[in-house]
C-alpha cells in the first residue's frame, strides 16, 4: 500500500479532536506574571537544546511515576484497571518510538522519527510512602468538568494532586463540550500540574470510544506537559504560527480525521503537513510519531523544569 493510500480520510468532523491546553495557557499568562516569566526561561532553554547547546546529552531512559485520579459521577465513568493499564502501555510505546503503527509514517519523514527515551509506570508508593496501585477514585456530584481545573481539587468535586515534583498527575473524568483533554505546560502551579483526559478518550478498551480509542489523547496531552506545542502553531490557520521545532513543517491549522498524504498548506509542498504527528488533531489511528526536534524539547524539560521527576531518591 502506498503512503497516499494509507491515509484515506474516513472520520466526520463531528468527532474531531479538541484540546484545551492553549486555553489554559492563555488564562495563566493573563492571571499570573510569574508563570509568564517561567515560560520565558523554559522556552529559551528549549531553543538551546534544539540547537544542540546543552552541557551533556541525557543518557538512558527516564521512567516517570504516574498517578491516575479517576473522578466519576456515574458508574460507567469509574473506569477499570484494565483500561488504565492499556493507556500506560500505549504511552510506553509512543514515547519510545516502538508503537506498532510507526511503519505507517510516510517515507519522507521516517528519518525524523524519534525515540524520546521516556517510559511511564503507575506509582508504587503514595506521598506518605505507603504501597499504592497508582490509582485513586473519587465519586463526585459534578456532572462534568471543563478547563477551569476544578477536577484537580477535592473541595470542588475533584481530587487533589499528588506532589508534582514526584508524580505525573492524570485526572480522568467526563469533560464537557466535546473536550478530549488538556494539559498544563511546565512552569505553572504545582497544585494544578498534570493532564486531564475525558474517560471516553483514555486507553484502548472499556469506555474508550472510536475514533479516540487508541490512547493517543494522553500521548498528545503529555506532549504538552513536556512542553510541546500544537504542530501548526495555534495561529488560527494564518501560516505565521510556530511550534518552535525546526523539523516539523509549517502548516495552516489542525488536521482532522485521517487525511491523505500529502496534504499541502502554507506552501509546504511537496510533502505537506506532518499530520501523522502526535501534536496534530488527527484521529488516534492516524498519528504515529514525535520528531527528533520535539524530543530535544522534551529533553530540555526533563533536564530542567521537570528535573525532580528524574531524580527520585526512592522509586515511586
C-alpha positions as a Markdown table, in Angstrom:
| # | Residue | x | y | z |
|---|---|---|---|---|
| 1 | Unk | 0.0 | 0.0 | 0.0 |
| 2 | Unk | 1.3 | 3.5 | -0.9 |
| 3 | Unk | 1.8 | 6.3 | 1.5 |
| 4 | Unk | -1.2 | 8.1 | -0.1 |
| 5 | Unk | -3.4 | 5.1 | 0.1 |
| 6 | Unk | -2.6 | 4.7 | 3.8 |
| 7 | Unk | -4.4 | 7.9 | 4.8 |
| 8 | Unk | -7.9 | 7.9 | 3.5 |
| 9 | Unk | -10.0 | 10.4 | 5.4 |
| 10 | Unk | -12.8 | 8.4 | 7.0 |
| 11 | Unk | -13.9 | 10.4 | 10.1 |
| 12 | Unk | -16.5 | 13.1 | 10.3 |
| 13 | Unk | -15.5 | 16.5 | 11.7 |
| 14 | Unk | -18.4 | 16.0 | 14.2 |
| 15 | Unk | -15.9 | 13.7 | 16.0 |
| 16 | Unk | -12.8 | 15.9 | 15.7 |
| 17 | Unk | -10.2 | 16.3 | 18.4 |
| 18 | Unk | -10.3 | 19.3 | 20.7 |
| 19 | Unk | -7.6 | 20.1 | 23.2 |
| 20 | Unk | -7.9 | 22.8 | 25.8 |
| 21 | Unk | -4.2 | 23.3 | 26.6 |
| 22 | Unk | -3.8 | 26.6 | 24.9 |
| 23 | Unk | -6.9 | 27.9 | 26.5 |
| 24 | Unk | -5.4 | 27.1 | 29.9 |
| 25 | Unk | -2.0 | 28.6 | 28.9 |
| 26 | Unk | -3.6 | 31.9 | 27.8 |
| 27 | Unk | -5.5 | 32.1 | 31.1 |
| 28 | Unk | -2.4 | 31.5 | 33.1 |
| 29 | Unk | -0.5 | 34.2 | 31.1 |
| 30 | Unk | -3.3 | 36.7 | 31.8 |
| 31 | Unk | -3.5 | 36.0 | 35.5 |
| 32 | Unk | 0.0 | 35.0 | 36.7 |
| 33 | Unk | 3.1 | 37.1 | 35.8 |
| 34 | Unk | 5.3 | 34.5 | 37.5 |
| 35 | Unk | 4.0 | 31.9 | 35.0 |
| 36 | Unk | 4.9 | 34.2 | 32.1 |
| 37 | Unk | 8.4 | 34.7 | 33.5 |
| 38 | Unk | 8.8 | 30.9 | 34.0 |
| 39 | Unk | 7.7 | 30.3 | 30.4 |
| 40 | Unk | 10.3 | 32.6 | 29.0 |
| 41 | Unk | 13.1 | 30.8 | 30.8 |
| 42 | Unk | 11.7 | 27.4 | 29.7 |
| 43 | Unk | 11.4 | 28.4 | 26.1 |
| 44 | Unk | 14.9 | 29.8 | 26.0 |
| 45 | Unk | 16.2 | 26.6 | 27.4 |
| 46 | Unk | 14.2 | 24.5 | 24.9 |
| 47 | Unk | 15.6 | 26.6 | 22.0 |
| 48 | Unk | 19.1 | 26.0 | 23.2 |
| 49 | Unk | 18.6 | 22.2 | 23.4 |
| 50 | Unk | 17.1 | 22.1 | 19.9 |
| 51 | Unk | 20.2 | 24.0 | 18.6 |
| 52 | Unk | 22.4 | 21.4 | 20.3 |
| 53 | Unk | 23.6 | 23.8 | 23.0 |
| 54 | Unk | 23.5 | 21.6 | 26.1 |
| 55 | Unk | 26.2 | 20.7 | 28.6 |
| 56 | Unk | 25.6 | 17.0 | 28.3 |
| 57 | Unk | 23.1 | 14.9 | 26.4 |
| 58 | Unk | 20.8 | 12.8 | 28.6 |
| 59 | Unk | 21.8 | 9.2 | 28.8 |
| 60 | Unk | 19.4 | 6.3 | 29.2 |
| 61 | Unk | 15.6 | 6.1 | 29.7 |
| 62 | Unk | 13.6 | 8.1 | 32.2 |
| 63 | Unk | 10.8 | 6.3 | 33.9 |
| 64 | Unk | 8.1 | 8.6 | 35.2 |
| 65 | Unk | 5.8 | 7.6 | 38.0 |
| 66 | Unk | 2.1 | 8.2 | 37.3 |
| 67 | Unk | -1.0 | 8.6 | 39.4 |
| 68 | Unk | -4.3 | 8.3 | 37.8 |
| 69 | Unk | -7.2 | 10.1 | 39.6 |
| 70 | Unk | -10.5 | 8.7 | 38.4 |
| 71 | Unk | -13.2 | 11.2 | 39.2 |
| 72 | Unk | -16.6 | 9.8 | 38.3 |
| 73 | Unk | -20.2 | 10.8 | 38.5 |
| 74 | Unk | -21.8 | 7.6 | 37.1 |
| 75 | Unk | -20.6 | 4.0 | 37.4 |
| 76 | Unk | -19.7 | 4.0 | 33.7 |
| 77 | Unk | -17.2 | 6.8 | 34.3 |
| 78 | Unk | -15.4 | 4.8 | 37.0 |
| 79 | Unk | -13.1 | 3.2 | 34.5 |
| 80 | Unk | -11.5 | -0.2 | 35.3 |
| 81 | Unk | -7.8 | -1.1 | 35.9 |
| 82 | Unk | -7.5 | -2.8 | 32.5 |
| 83 | Unk | -8.4 | 0.5 | 30.7 |
| 84 | Unk | -5.8 | 2.4 | 32.8 |
| 85 | Unk | -3.1 | -0.2 | 32.2 |
| 86 | Unk | -3.9 | -0.1 | 28.4 |
| 87 | Unk | -3.2 | 3.6 | 28.5 |
| 88 | Unk | 0.2 | 3.1 | 30.2 |
| 89 | Unk | 1.1 | 0.5 | 27.6 |
| 90 | Unk | 0.3 | 3.0 | 24.7 |
| 91 | Unk | 2.4 | 5.7 | 26.4 |
| 92 | Unk | 5.4 | 3.3 | 26.7 |
| 93 | Unk | 5.2 | 2.6 | 23.0 |
| 94 | Unk | 4.6 | 6.1 | 21.8 |
| 95 | Unk | 7.4 | 7.7 | 23.9 |
| 96 | Unk | 9.9 | 5.1 | 22.8 |
| 97 | Unk | 9.0 | 5.1 | 19.1 |
| 98 | Unk | 8.1 | 1.4 | 19.3 |
| 99 | Unk | 4.4 | 1.8 | 18.5 |
| 100 | Unk | 3.3 | -1.0 | 16.1 |
| 101 | Unk | 1.9 | 1.6 | 13.6 |
| 102 | Unk | 5.1 | 3.6 | 13.3 |
| 103 | Unk | 5.7 | 2.0 | 10.0 |
| 104 | Unk | 2.8 | 4.0 | 8.6 |
| 105 | Unk | 4.8 | 7.2 | 8.8 |
| 106 | Unk | 5.3 | 8.4 | 5.2 |
| 107 | Unk | 8.8 | 7.6 | 4.0 |
| 108 | Unk | 9.8 | 11.2 | 3.7 |
| 109 | Unk | 9.7 | 11.6 | 7.5 |
| 110 | Unk | 10.9 | 8.2 | 8.7 |
| 111 | Unk | 14.4 | 9.5 | 9.4 |
| 112 | Unk | 12.8 | 12.1 | 11.7 |
| 113 | Unk | 11.0 | 9.6 | 13.9 |
| 114 | Unk | 12.4 | 10.0 | 17.5 |
| 115 | Unk | 12.7 | 7.7 | 20.5 |
| 116 | Unk | 12.3 | 10.3 | 23.3 |
| 117 | Unk | 13.5 | 7.7 | 25.8 |
| 118 | Unk | 10.7 | 8.2 | 28.2 |
| 119 | Unk | 8.7 | 5.5 | 29.9 |
| 120 | Unk | 5.8 | 5.5 | 32.5 |
| 121 | Unk | 4.7 | 3.3 | 35.3 |
| 122 | Unk | 1.8 | 3.5 | 37.8 |
| 123 | Unk | 3.2 | 4.7 | 41.1 |
| 124 | Unk | 4.0 | 2.0 | 43.6 |
| 125 | Unk | 4.1 | 4.2 | 46.7 |
| 126 | Unk | 1.9 | 7.2 | 47.6 |
| 127 | Unk | 3.1 | 10.5 | 49.0 |
| 128 | Unk | 3.1 | 9.0 | 52.5 |
| 129 | Unk | 5.3 | 6.2 | 51.4 |
| 130 | Unk | 2.5 | 3.6 | 51.6 |
| 131 | Unk | 2.0 | 1.0 | 48.8 |
| 132 | Unk | -0.4 | 2.0 | 46.1 |
| 133 | Unk | -1.9 | 0.9 | 42.8 |
| 134 | Unk | -1.2 | 4.3 | 41.4 |
| 135 | Unk | -4.9 | 4.8 | 41.0 |
| 136 | Unk | -7.2 | 7.0 | 43.2 |
| 137 | Unk | -11.0 | 7.1 | 42.9 |
| 138 | Unk | -13.5 | 9.8 | 43.8 |
| 139 | Unk | -17.2 | 9.9 | 43.2 |
| 140 | Unk | -18.3 | 13.4 | 42.5 |
| 141 | Unk | -21.6 | 15.3 | 42.4 |
| 142 | Unk | -20.3 | 17.3 | 39.4 |
| 143 | Unk | -21.9 | 16.1 | 36.2 |
| 144 | Unk | -18.8 | 17.0 | 34.2 |
| 145 | Unk | -15.8 | 19.3 | 34.1 |
| 146 | Unk | -14.1 | 21.9 | 31.9 |
| 147 | Unk | -10.7 | 23.6 | 31.6 |
| 148 | Unk | -11.1 | 25.5 | 34.9 |
| 149 | Unk | -9.1 | 22.9 | 36.9 |
| 150 | Unk | -12.0 | 22.2 | 39.3 |
| 151 | Unk | -11.3 | 18.5 | 38.8 |
| 152 | Unk | -7.9 | 19.0 | 40.4 |
| 153 | Unk | -9.3 | 19.9 | 43.9 |
| 154 | Unk | -11.2 | 17.8 | 46.4 |
| 155 | Unk | -13.1 | 20.9 | 47.6 |
| 156 | Unk | -14.6 | 21.5 | 44.1 |
| 157 | Unk | -15.6 | 17.9 | 43.5 |
| 158 | Unk | -12.4 | 16.6 | 42.1 |
| 159 | Unk | -9.2 | 15.1 | 43.6 |
| 160 | Unk | -6.2 | 16.9 | 44.9 |
| 161 | Unk | -2.9 | 16.4 | 43.1 |
| 162 | Unk | -0.1 | 14.3 | 44.4 |
| 163 | Unk | 3.2 | 16.3 | 44.7 |
| 164 | Unk | 4.0 | 17.4 | 41.1 |
| 165 | Unk | 7.7 | 17.1 | 41.8 |
| 166 | Unk | 7.4 | 13.3 | 42.2 |
| 167 | Unk | 4.4 | 12.3 | 40.1 |
| 168 | Unk | 2.8 | 12.9 | 36.8 |
| 169 | Unk | -0.9 | 13.5 | 37.8 |
| 170 | Unk | -3.5 | 12.4 | 35.3 |
| 171 | Unk | -7.1 | 13.1 | 36.0 |
| 172 | Unk | -9.8 | 11.0 | 34.1 |
| 173 | Unk | -13.3 | 12.3 | 34.2 |
| 174 | Unk | -16.2 | 13.4 | 31.9 |
| 175 | Unk | -15.2 | 16.6 | 30.1 |
| 176 | Unk | -17.9 | 18.8 | 28.6 |
| 177 | Unk | -18.3 | 20.4 | 25.2 |
| 178 | Unk | -16.6 | 17.6 | 23.3 |
| 179 | Unk | -13.3 | 18.4 | 25.0 |
| 180 | Unk | -10.9 | 15.4 | 24.9 |
| 181 | Unk | -8.2 | 16.7 | 27.3 |
| 182 | Unk | -5.9 | 19.4 | 28.4 |
| 183 | Unk | -2.5 | 19.8 | 30.0 |
| 184 | Unk | -0.5 | 22.3 | 32.0 |
| 185 | Unk | 2.7 | 23.4 | 30.3 |
| 186 | Unk | 5.8 | 23.3 | 32.6 |
| 187 | Unk | 6.2 | 26.5 | 34.7 |
| 188 | Unk | 2.7 | 26.6 | 36.3 |
| 189 | Unk | 1.5 | 25.9 | 39.8 |
| 190 | Unk | 2.2 | 22.6 | 41.4 |
| 191 | Unk | -1.4 | 22.2 | 42.7 |
| 192 | Unk | -2.8 | 22.1 | 39.1 |
| 193 | Unk | 0.2 | 20.4 | 37.3 |
| 194 | Unk | -0.7 | 17.4 | 35.1 |
| 195 | Unk | -3.1 | 16.4 | 32.4 |
| 196 | Unk | -6.8 | 15.8 | 32.2 |
| 197 | Unk | -8.4 | 13.3 | 29.8 |
| 198 | Unk | -12.1 | 12.6 | 29.2 |
| 199 | Unk | -12.9 | 8.9 | 30.1 |
| 200 | Unk | -14.0 | 8.1 | 26.6 |
| 201 | Unk | -10.6 | 9.0 | 25.1 |
| 202 | Unk | -8.4 | 7.3 | 27.7 |
| 203 | Unk | -6.8 | 3.9 | 26.9 |
| 204 | Unk | -7.9 | 1.4 | 24.4 |
| 205 | Unk | -10.7 | -0.6 | 26.0 |
| 206 | Unk | -13.6 | -0.1 | 28.5 |
| 207 | Unk | -15.2 | 3.3 | 27.8 |
| 208 | Unk | -12.7 | 4.4 | 25.2 |
| 209 | Unk | -14.7 | 5.2 | 22.0 |
| 210 | Unk | -13.7 | 5.5 | 18.4 |
| 211 | Unk | -12.1 | 7.4 | 16.8 |
| 212 | Unk | -10.2 | 8.3 | 20.0 |
| 213 | Unk | -9.8 | 4.8 | 21.5 |
| 214 | Unk | -6.1 | 4.4 | 20.6 |
| 215 | Unk | -4.7 | 6.1 | 23.7 |
| 216 | Unk | -3.3 | 9.0 | 21.7 |
| 217 | Unk | -5.2 | 11.8 | 23.6 |
| 218 | Unk | -2.9 | 11.1 | 26.6 |
| 219 | Unk | 0.1 | 10.9 | 24.3 |
| 220 | Unk | -0.8 | 14.3 | 22.9 |
| 221 | Unk | -1.5 | 15.9 | 26.3 |
| 222 | Unk | 1.6 | 14.6 | 27.9 |
| 223 | Unk | 3.5 | 16.0 | 24.9 |
| 224 | Unk | 2.1 | 19.4 | 26.1 |
| 225 | Unk | 3.1 | 18.6 | 29.7 |
| 226 | Unk | 6.6 | 18.1 | 28.4 |
| 227 | Unk | 6.5 | 21.5 | 26.6 |
| 228 | Unk | 5.4 | 20.5 | 23.1 |
| 229 | Unk | 3.1 | 22.9 | 21.2 |
| 230 | Unk | 0.5 | 22.1 | 18.6 |
| 231 | Unk | 2.3 | 21.4 | 15.3 |
| 232 | Unk | 0.5 | 24.2 | 13.5 |
| 233 | Unk | 1.5 | 26.9 | 16.0 |
| 234 | Unk | -2.1 | 27.9 | 17.1 |
| 235 | Unk | -2.3 | 31.0 | 14.8 |
| 236 | Unk | -5.9 | 30.3 | 13.5 |
| 237 | Unk | -4.7 | 29.0 | 10.2 |
| 238 | Unk | -2.6 | 32.0 | 9.4 |
| 239 | Unk | 0.6 | 30.2 | 8.3 |
| 240 | Unk | 2.5 | 32.5 | 10.7 |
| 241 | Unk | 2.5 | 30.4 | 13.9 |
| 242 | Unk | 5.2 | 28.1 | 15.1 |
| 243 | Unk | 5.6 | 25.1 | 17.4 |
| 244 | Unk | 9.3 | 26.2 | 17.8 |
| 245 | Unk | 10.5 | 22.9 | 16.3 |
| 246 | Unk | 12.6 | 23.1 | 13.2 |
| 247 | Unk | 11.9 | 19.7 | 11.8 |
| 248 | Unk | 8.1 | 19.9 | 11.7 |
| 249 | Unk | 6.8 | 21.6 | 8.5 |
| 250 | Unk | 4.8 | 24.9 | 8.8 |
| 251 | Unk | 1.1 | 24.2 | 8.4 |
| 252 | Unk | -2.0 | 26.3 | 8.3 |
| 253 | Unk | -4.0 | 24.7 | 11.0 |
| 254 | Unk | -5.1 | 21.4 | 12.6 |
| 255 | Unk | -5.8 | 18.3 | 10.6 |
| 256 | Unk | -8.8 | 16.2 | 11.4 |
| 257 | Unk | -9.8 | 12.7 | 10.8 |
| 258 | Unk | -7.4 | 10.6 | 8.7 |
| 259 | Unk | -6.0 | 12.8 | 5.9 |
| 260 | Unk | -4.5 | 11.7 | 2.6 |
| 261 | Unk | -0.7 | 12.1 | 2.1 |
| 262 | Unk | 0.4 | 14.7 | 1.0 |
| 263 | Unk | -1.9 | 17.4 | 2.4 |
| 264 | Unk | -0.3 | 20.7 | 1.3 |
| 265 | Unk | -0.9 | 24.0 | 3.1 |
| 266 | Unk | 1.3 | 27.1 | 3.7 |
| 267 | Unk | 3.4 | 26.4 | 0.6 |
| 268 | Unk | 4.8 | 23.3 | 2.2 |
| 269 | Unk | 4.8 | 21.2 | -0.9 |
| 270 | Unk | 5.7 | 18.6 | -1.9 |
| 271 | Unk | 5.4 | 16.7 | 1.4 |
| 272 | Unk | 2.8 | 19.0 | 3.1 |
| 273 | Unk | 1.6 | 18.8 | 6.7 |
| 274 | Unk | 3.1 | 16.3 | 9.1 |
| 275 | Unk | -0.4 | 15.3 | 10.1 |
| 276 | Unk | 0.9 | 11.9 | 11.4 |
| 277 | Unk | 2.5 | 13.8 | 14.3 |
| 278 | Unk | 1.1 | 13.3 | 17.8 |
| 279 | Unk | 0.7 | 17.0 | 18.2 |
| 280 | Unk | -1.8 | 17.4 | 15.4 |
| 281 | Unk | -5.6 | 16.8 | 15.8 |
| 282 | Unk | -6.0 | 13.7 | 13.6 |
| 283 | Unk | -7.7 | 10.6 | 14.8 |
| 284 | Unk | -5.8 | 8.2 | 17.0 |
| 285 | Unk | -5.4 | 5.8 | 14.1 |
| 286 | Unk | -3.6 | 8.4 | 12.0 |
| 287 | Unk | -0.9 | 9.7 | 14.4 |
| 288 | Unk | 2.3 | 7.8 | 14.8 |
| 289 | Unk | 5.3 | 9.9 | 15.7 |
| 290 | Unk | 7.3 | 12.5 | 17.5 |
| 291 | Unk | 10.2 | 14.2 | 15.7 |
| 292 | Unk | 13.8 | 14.5 | 16.9 |
| 293 | Unk | 13.3 | 18.2 | 17.3 |
| 294 | Unk | 10.3 | 17.5 | 19.6 |
| 295 | Unk | 12.4 | 15.0 | 21.5 |
| 296 | Unk | 15.0 | 17.7 | 22.1 |
| 297 | Unk | 12.3 | 20.0 | 23.6 |
| 298 | Unk | 11.3 | 17.1 | 25.9 |
| 299 | Unk | 14.9 | 16.6 | 26.9 |
| 300 | Unk | 15.2 | 20.3 | 27.8 |
| 301 | Unk | 12.1 | 20.0 | 30.0 |
| 302 | Unk | 13.2 | 16.8 | 31.8 |
| 303 | Unk | 16.7 | 18.3 | 32.3 |
| 304 | Unk | 15.4 | 21.5 | 33.8 |
| 305 | Unk | 11.7 | 22.4 | 34.6 |
| 306 | Unk | 10.8 | 18.7 | 35.4 |
| 307 | Unk | 14.2 | 17.6 | 36.6 |
| 308 | Unk | 12.8 | 16.5 | 40.0 |
| 309 | Unk | 10.9 | 13.6 | 38.3 |
| 310 | Unk | 14.2 | 12.2 | 37.1 |
| 311 | Unk | 15.9 | 12.3 | 40.5 |
| 312 | Unk | 13.8 | 10.2 | 42.8 |
| 313 | Unk | 15.7 | 9.2 | 46.0 |
| 314 | Unk | 13.2 | 6.3 | 46.4 |
| 315 | Unk | 11.5 | 4.8 | 43.4 |
| 316 | Unk | 7.8 | 5.7 | 43.3 |
